[in-house]
Amino acid sequence: MSNPLPVALTGDREILARAEALRPQAEALSGEIERLRRLPTAWLDKLHEAQLFRLLLPRSVGGLEVDPMTFMQVVETIARGDASTAWCLSQGGGCAMAAAYLDPPVAAKIFGDPRAVLAWGPGPKAKVREVEGGYRITGVWAFASGARHATWLGAHGPVWRADGAPLMDADGLQVERTLLVPANEPVLTDIWDTVGLRGTASDQFALNDHFVSADHSMTRNHEKECREPGPVYRLAALQFYEMGFASVGMGIARASLAVFTDLAREKVQRGLKIPLRDNAAVQTNFARAEAGLRSARAFLHQTVSDTWNQVCQPGAKLTVEQRILIRMASTHAIHQAREAVDFAYNTIGTPAVFASHPLERRFRDIHTVTQHLQGRMGHFETVGAWMLGAEADLTFV
C-alpha cells in the first residue's frame, strides 16, 4: 500500500476496490439495517475484514492511514448502497484518529483488536474532575453513532481541579478532555428512533462518577499531544467529519439519480402520454441536478486535494483559510446532494412515498444528513464573515 504522500484526485485504488466490492451487499442489506436500527454482525464482519473502520487509524497500531481522497471515496461508495453504514464508517474513522494522541501502549490496547471501533457524541452537561491518577467523570452523551458495535466509547467534558476550580490552559480557556472507556462500562439507552439514518444506532450513554486513568484521556486538538508524524494528523477529526458526511450525502444523491434514470425511461405520469425521459422540463431539471451534484463534488475533491498536497510539505500546518474552504465545500456538497435527491423524489411523484420504493429511504436519509451539525446552513455565514474580514466564530471550522 502506498504511503500517504501528495496525491491526485484518484485515491488508493486497492482500498477503493474493497469498498466497491462491498457496495452491492450494502444495498442488499439496507432494508435489514433500517429494520434492526443497527449494523448486523455478519455485515460488520465484512467491513472489518476489509479494514474499513481503520481508514484513518495510524499505521503504528495496524491502521491504513489513508489520504483524504481515499477516505471520501470509500464513504461515498458505501453510501450509494447504504447511508447508515457509510455514516458509521465516517464517524468511526474520525474517532480512530484518537490513537494519534495516546501513548503507544494505550493506543495498542484500544485499537489492537482488529474489530476495534471507538464511538463518541456530545455531552454538554458533562463534568470531569481531577483525582489522583486520573479523572472522575459524570455525564450523558448522545448521538454516539456506532455505539452498538463500538468496543470503546469516548466521554468528552470540561475539567475541574480537585478543589472545584476550573482547570484553565495558557490561553485562559477551560481545559477539555476526552476520556476513553470500554464500551461495556457506560449505561447505554436506546434513543435512536429517527426519520433517517436509522441504522447508525446513534444512541446515548451515561457515566456517574466513573474513574478513568490519565493515560486513557486525550485532547481533540490536533496540534496538541499528537505523536504521529504522518500528514493525516495535521488535520483534525473535524475536517474528516466534514469530508466524510458530505461524502455520505453525495453517495445518497448519486444512487438516487441512478434510480431516477432507470425509472424515467418507463415511467409515464398520470394524465400524460410520454415517459418522464421525454419531458422537456424533466430533461432540463435532471441536467441541472447532475450539474449541481458533479460541480459540488468536484469543488470538494479539488479543495481537499489541494489542501492535502500542501499539508504534506515538510513542516506544513493546516491554515485557517484551508479550514474555511473545506467547511464551505463540504456544507455546499451536502445541500447540493439534497437538491439532487429532492429532484428525483419529487419528479417520480406518488410511488416514491411507499416504503418499498428505492427513493423513499434515500429521501429520509439525506434529510437527516442536512439536519446534522455538518449540514448546518449557518456555516455559510461563518465562511462569508471570514472571507469579508468580519468577526467569525471558527468553533466548527
C-alpha positions as CSV (number, residue, x, y, z in Angstrom):
1,M,0.0,0.0,0.0
2,S,1.3,3.4,-0.9
3,N,2.5,5.9,1.7
4,P,0.2,9.0,2.4
5,L,2.1,11.3,0.1
6,P,0.7,14.1,-2.2
7,V,-1.9,12.6,-4.5
8,A,-4.1,13.5,-7.4
9,L,-7.9,13.0,-7.2
10,T,-7.9,9.3,-7.6
11,G,-7.2,7.8,-4.1
12,D,-5.8,4.4,-3.3
13,R,-7.3,2.1,-6.0
14,E,-6.8,-1.1,-3.9
15,I,-8.8,0.2,-1.0
16,L,-11.4,1.8,-3.2
17,A,-11.8,-1.6,-4.8
18,R,-12.6,-3.1,-1.4
19,A,-15.4,-0.6,-0.9
20,E,-16.8,-1.1,-4.4
21,A,-16.8,-4.9,-3.9
22,L,-19.0,-4.4,-0.7
23,R,-21.3,-1.8,-2.2
24,P,-23.9,-4.3,-3.7
25,Q,-24.1,-6.1,-0.3
26,A,-24.6,-2.7,1.4
27,E,-27.6,-2.1,-0.8
28,A,-29.0,-5.6,-0.4
29,L,-28.8,-5.2,3.4
30,S,-30.2,-1.7,3.6
31,G,-33.7,-2.8,4.5
32,E,-32.4,-5.1,7.3
33,I,-30.1,-2.4,8.6
34,E,-33.1,0.0,8.7
35,R,-35.3,-2.5,10.4
36,L,-32.7,-3.5,13.1
37,R,-31.6,0.1,13.5
38,R,-28.0,-1.1,13.7
39,L,-25.4,-2.8,11.6
40,P,-25.9,-6.6,11.6
41,T,-23.0,-8.7,13.0
42,A,-22.3,-10.6,9.7
43,W,-22.1,-7.3,7.9
44,L,-19.7,-5.8,10.5
45,D,-17.6,-8.9,9.9
46,K,-17.3,-7.9,6.2
47,L,-16.4,-4.3,7.0
48,H,-13.8,-5.3,9.5
49,E,-12.3,-7.8,7.1
50,A,-11.9,-5.0,4.6
51,Q,-10.5,-2.8,7.4
52,L,-12.9,0.0,6.5
53,F,-13.1,1.1,10.1
54,R,-9.3,1.6,10.2
55,L,-9.0,4.1,7.3
56,L,-7.7,6.9,9.5
57,L,-6.1,4.8,12.2
58,P,-2.3,5.2,12.3
59,R,-0.2,2.5,10.8
60,S,1.7,2.2,14.1
61,V,-1.3,0.5,15.6
62,G,-2.3,-1.5,12.5
63,G,-4.3,1.1,10.7
64,L,-4.4,2.1,7.0
65,E,-3.7,5.8,7.5
66,V,-5.1,6.6,4.1
67,D,-5.2,10.0,2.3
68,P,-8.3,12.1,2.5
69,M,-9.2,11.4,-1.2
70,T,-9.4,7.7,-0.5
71,F,-11.4,8.2,2.7
72,M,-14.0,10.3,1.0
73,Q,-14.4,8.0,-1.9
74,V,-14.8,4.9,0.3
75,V,-17.5,6.6,2.3
76,E,-19.3,7.8,-0.9
77,T,-19.1,4.4,-2.5
78,I,-20.7,2.6,0.5
79,A,-23.3,5.4,0.9
80,R,-24.5,4.6,-2.6
81,G,-25.6,1.2,-1.1
82,D,-26.5,2.1,2.5
83,A,-26.1,5.6,4.1
84,S,-26.2,4.3,7.7
85,T,-23.2,2.1,7.1
86,A,-21.3,4.9,5.4
87,W,-22.1,7.3,8.2
88,C,-20.7,4.8,10.8
89,L,-17.5,4.4,8.8
90,S,-17.1,8.1,8.5
91,Q,-17.7,8.6,12.3
92,G,-15.6,5.7,13.2
93,G,-12.7,6.9,11.0
94,G,-12.6,10.3,12.7
95,C,-12.8,8.7,16.2
96,A,-9.9,6.3,15.3
97,M,-7.6,9.3,14.9
98,A,-7.6,9.4,18.7
99,A,-4.8,6.8,18.5
100,A,-2.5,9.6,17.3
101,Y,-2.9,11.4,20.7
102,L,-2.4,8.4,23.0
103,D,0.7,6.8,24.5
104,P,1.6,3.9,22.2
105,P,0.8,1.1,24.7
106,V,-2.6,2.6,25.3
107,A,-3.3,3.1,21.6
108,A,-2.3,-0.6,21.1
109,K,-4.6,-1.7,23.9
110,I,-7.6,0.1,22.5
111,F,-7.1,-0.5,18.8
112,G,-5.1,-3.7,18.8
113,D,-8.3,-5.7,18.3
114,P,-8.9,-5.8,14.6
115,R,-12.6,-5.2,15.3
116,A,-11.9,-2.1,17.4
117,V,-14.3,0.8,17.0
118,L,-14.3,4.0,19.1
119,A,-17.6,6.0,19.2
120,W,-18.5,9.2,20.9
121,G,-21.0,12.0,20.9
122,P,-21.7,15.4,22.5
123,G,-22.4,15.7,26.3
124,P,-23.0,19.4,27.0
125,K,-23.6,18.9,30.7
126,A,-20.7,16.5,31.4
127,K,-18.1,17.2,34.1
128,V,-14.6,15.9,34.5
129,R,-12.9,16.1,37.9
130,E,-9.2,15.7,38.5
131,V,-8.3,13.0,41.1
132,E,-5.1,11.1,41.9
133,G,-4.0,9.1,38.9
134,G,-6.6,10.4,36.5
135,Y,-10.2,11.7,36.4
136,R,-13.7,11.0,37.6
137,I,-16.4,11.8,35.0
138,T,-20.1,12.2,35.2
139,G,-22.4,12.9,32.3
140,V,-24.7,11.8,29.5
141,W,-23.5,11.7,25.9
142,A,-25.9,11.4,22.9
143,F,-25.7,10.9,19.1
144,A,-22.8,8.4,19.5
145,S,-23.0,6.9,16.0
146,G,-22.0,3.3,16.0
147,A,-22.3,2.9,19.8
148,R,-23.9,-0.5,19.5
149,H,-20.9,-2.0,17.7
150,A,-18.2,0.1,19.4
151,T,-15.6,-1.6,21.6
152,W,-14.7,1.7,23.3
153,L,-16.6,4.9,24.0
154,G,-15.2,8.5,24.4
155,A,-16.7,10.8,27.0
156,H,-15.8,14.4,26.5
157,G,-16.1,17.2,29.0
158,P,-14.5,20.3,30.7
159,V,-12.1,19.6,33.6
160,W,-12.3,20.9,37.1
161,R,-9.5,20.6,39.7
162,A,-9.9,18.6,42.9
163,D,-10.7,21.8,44.8
164,G,-13.6,22.5,42.4
165,A,-11.9,25.3,40.4
166,P,-12.0,25.0,36.6
167,L,-8.7,23.9,35.1
168,M,-7.5,26.6,32.7
169,D,-5.0,26.5,29.9
170,A,-2.3,29.0,29.0
171,D,-4.8,30.9,26.8
172,G,-7.3,31.3,29.6
173,L,-9.7,28.7,28.4
174,Q,-11.0,25.8,30.4
175,V,-9.3,22.5,29.6
176,E,-11.4,19.8,28.0
177,R,-10.5,16.1,27.8
178,T,-12.0,13.1,26.2
179,L,-11.9,10.0,28.4
180,L,-11.9,6.6,26.8
181,V,-13.7,3.7,28.5
182,P,-14.6,0.1,27.4
183,A,-18.0,0.0,25.8
184,N,-19.4,-2.3,28.4
185,E,-18.9,0.2,31.2
186,P,-21.3,3.0,30.4
187,V,-25.1,2.6,30.6
188,L,-26.5,2.7,27.0
189,T,-30.0,4.0,26.3
190,D,-31.8,3.4,23.0
191,I,-32.9,6.9,21.8
192,W,-32.3,6.5,18.0
193,D,-35.8,6.3,16.6
194,T,-35.4,8.7,13.8
195,V,-36.6,9.7,10.3
196,G,-33.5,8.6,8.5
197,L,-30.0,7.1,9.0
198,R,-31.8,4.7,11.3
199,G,-29.1,2.0,11.2
200,T,-26.4,4.2,12.7
201,A,-27.6,3.3,16.3
202,S,-26.5,6.8,17.4
203,D,-27.6,6.1,20.9
204,Q,-27.0,7.7,24.3
205,F,-24.6,6.6,27.1
206,A,-24.1,7.7,30.7
207,L,-21.3,7.5,33.3
208,N,-21.7,8.5,37.0
209,D,-18.5,9.5,38.9
210,H,-16.6,7.0,36.8
211,F,-12.8,6.7,37.2
212,V,-10.6,6.9,34.1
213,S,-6.8,6.8,34.3
214,A,-5.0,9.8,33.0
215,D,-3.3,7.8,30.2
216,H,-6.7,6.9,28.8
217,S,-7.6,10.6,28.2
218,M,-6.8,12.8,25.2
219,T,-7.3,16.2,23.6
220,R,-9.2,16.6,20.4
221,N,-6.9,19.5,19.4
222,H,-4.8,18.1,16.5
223,E,-2.0,20.5,17.3
224,K,-1.6,19.3,20.9
225,E,-0.3,15.9,22.2
226,C,-0.1,14.4,18.7
227,R,2.7,11.8,18.5
228,E,2.1,10.7,14.9
229,P,4.3,12.3,12.2
230,G,2.0,11.5,9.2
231,P,0.3,14.4,7.4
232,V,-3.1,12.9,8.0
233,Y,-2.7,14.1,11.6
234,R,-2.0,17.6,10.6
235,L,-5.8,17.8,10.0
236,A,-8.3,17.4,12.9
237,A,-11.0,14.8,13.1
238,L,-13.5,17.7,12.4
239,Q,-12.2,18.1,8.9
240,F,-12.6,14.4,8.2
241,Y,-16.2,14.6,9.6
242,E,-16.9,17.4,7.2
243,M,-15.5,15.5,4.2
244,G,-17.0,12.2,5.3
245,F,-20.5,13.3,6.0
246,A,-20.5,15.3,2.8
247,S,-19.5,12.1,1.0
248,V,-22.4,10.3,2.6
249,G,-24.7,12.9,1.1
250,M,-23.1,12.6,-2.3
251,G,-23.4,8.9,-2.3
252,I,-27.0,9.1,-1.4
253,A,-27.6,11.6,-4.3
254,R,-25.6,9.6,-6.8
255,A,-27.6,6.5,-6.1
256,S,-30.9,8.5,-6.2
257,L,-30.1,9.9,-9.6
258,A,-29.2,6.4,-10.9
259,V,-32.6,5.1,-9.7
260,F,-34.3,8.0,-11.3
261,T,-32.6,7.4,-14.6
262,D,-33.8,3.8,-14.7
263,L,-37.3,4.7,-13.8
264,A,-37.6,7.7,-16.1
265,R,-37.2,5.6,-19.2
266,E,-40.6,3.8,-18.5
267,K,-42.5,6.0,-16.0
268,V,-45.5,7.7,-17.6
269,Q,-47.2,10.1,-15.2
270,R,-50.9,10.0,-14.8
271,G,-52.7,12.0,-17.5
272,L,-49.7,12.1,-19.8
273,K,-48.7,10.0,-22.7
274,I,-44.9,10.2,-22.8
275,P,-42.3,8.8,-20.3
276,L,-40.6,11.2,-18.0
277,R,-37.4,11.0,-20.0
278,D,-39.1,12.6,-23.0
279,N,-40.5,15.5,-20.9
280,A,-38.5,18.7,-21.7
281,A,-38.9,20.1,-18.1
282,V,-37.7,16.8,-16.6
283,Q,-34.7,16.8,-19.0
284,T,-33.7,20.3,-18.0
285,N,-34.1,19.8,-14.3
286,F,-32.3,16.4,-14.4
287,A,-29.3,18.1,-16.1
288,R,-29.3,20.9,-13.5
289,A,-29.4,18.3,-10.7
290,E,-26.5,16.4,-12.3
291,A,-24.5,19.7,-12.9
292,G,-25.1,20.7,-9.3
293,L,-24.0,17.4,-7.8
294,R,-21.0,17.0,-10.1
295,S,-19.8,20.5,-9.6
296,A,-20.2,20.3,-5.8
297,R,-18.3,17.1,-5.7
298,A,-15.5,18.5,-7.9
299,F,-15.2,21.5,-5.7
300,L,-14.9,19.4,-2.5
301,H,-12.5,17.0,-4.0
302,Q,-10.3,19.7,-5.5
303,T,-10.3,21.7,-2.3
304,V,-9.3,18.6,-0.2
305,S,-6.7,17.5,-2.8
306,D,-5.1,21.0,-2.8
307,T,-5.1,21.1,1.0
308,W,-3.6,17.6,1.2
309,N,-0.8,18.4,-1.2
310,Q,0.0,21.5,0.8
311,V,0.0,19.9,4.3
312,C,2.2,17.0,3.0
313,Q,5.0,19.5,2.7
314,P,7.7,19.3,5.4
315,G,6.7,21.4,8.4
316,A,3.4,22.4,7.0
317,K,0.4,23.1,9.2
318,L,-3.3,23.4,8.3
319,T,-4.2,27.1,7.9
320,V,-7.5,28.9,8.8
321,E,-8.1,29.5,5.1
322,Q,-7.8,25.8,4.3
323,R,-10.3,25.0,7.1
324,I,-12.7,27.7,5.8
325,L,-12.5,26.2,2.3
326,I,-13.2,22.7,3.5
327,R,-16.1,23.8,5.6
328,M,-17.6,25.8,2.6
329,A,-17.1,22.9,0.1
330,S,-18.4,20.2,2.4
331,T,-21.5,22.1,3.5
332,H,-22.2,23.1,-0.1
333,A,-21.9,19.4,-1.2
334,I,-24.4,18.3,1.4
335,H,-27.0,20.7,0.2
336,Q,-26.4,20.1,-3.5
337,A,-26.9,16.4,-2.7
338,R,-30.2,17.2,-1.0
339,E,-31.3,19.2,-4.1
340,A,-30.5,16.3,-6.4
341,V,-32.4,13.8,-4.2
342,D,-35.3,16.2,-3.9
343,F,-35.5,16.5,-7.6
344,A,-35.6,12.7,-8.1
345,Y,-38.1,12.1,-5.3
346,N,-40.4,15.0,-6.3
347,T,-40.4,14.1,-10.0
348,I,-41.2,10.5,-9.6
349,G,-44.3,11.5,-7.7
350,T,-46.6,9.3,-5.6
351,P,-44.8,6.0,-6.0
352,A,-41.8,7.4,-4.0
353,V,-43.9,7.7,-0.8
354,F,-44.1,4.0,-0.4
355,A,-41.6,2.3,1.9
356,S,-40.8,-0.2,-0.8
357,H,-39.6,2.4,-3.2
358,P,-35.8,2.8,-3.7
359,L,-36.1,6.6,-3.3
360,E,-38.1,6.7,-0.1
361,R,-35.3,5.7,2.3
362,R,-32.7,7.8,0.5
363,F,-35.1,10.8,0.7
364,R,-35.3,10.3,4.5
365,D,-31.6,9.7,4.8
366,I,-30.4,12.8,3.0
367,H,-32.8,15.0,5.0
368,T,-31.3,13.5,8.2
369,V,-27.8,14.4,6.9
370,T,-28.8,18.0,6.4
371,Q,-30.1,18.2,10.0
372,H,-26.7,17.3,11.4
373,L,-24.2,19.8,12.6
374,Q,-22.2,19.3,9.4
375,G,-25.1,20.4,7.2
376,R,-25.9,23.5,9.2
377,M,-26.7,26.4,6.9
378,G,-25.1,28.8,9.4
379,H,-21.7,27.5,8.3
380,F,-22.1,29.7,5.2
381,E,-22.4,32.7,7.5
382,T,-19.2,31.8,9.2
383,V,-17.4,31.3,5.8
384,G,-18.8,34.6,4.4
385,A,-17.9,36.6,7.5
386,W,-14.3,35.3,7.5
387,M,-13.9,36.0,3.7
388,L,-15.2,39.5,4.2
389,G,-12.9,40.2,7.1
390,A,-15.7,40.4,9.6
391,E,-15.7,38.7,13.0
392,A,-16.3,35.0,12.6
393,D,-16.8,32.2,15.1
394,L,-14.4,29.4,14.0
395,T,-15.6,26.8,16.5
396,F,-16.8,24.5,13.9
397,V,-14.3,25.3,11.2
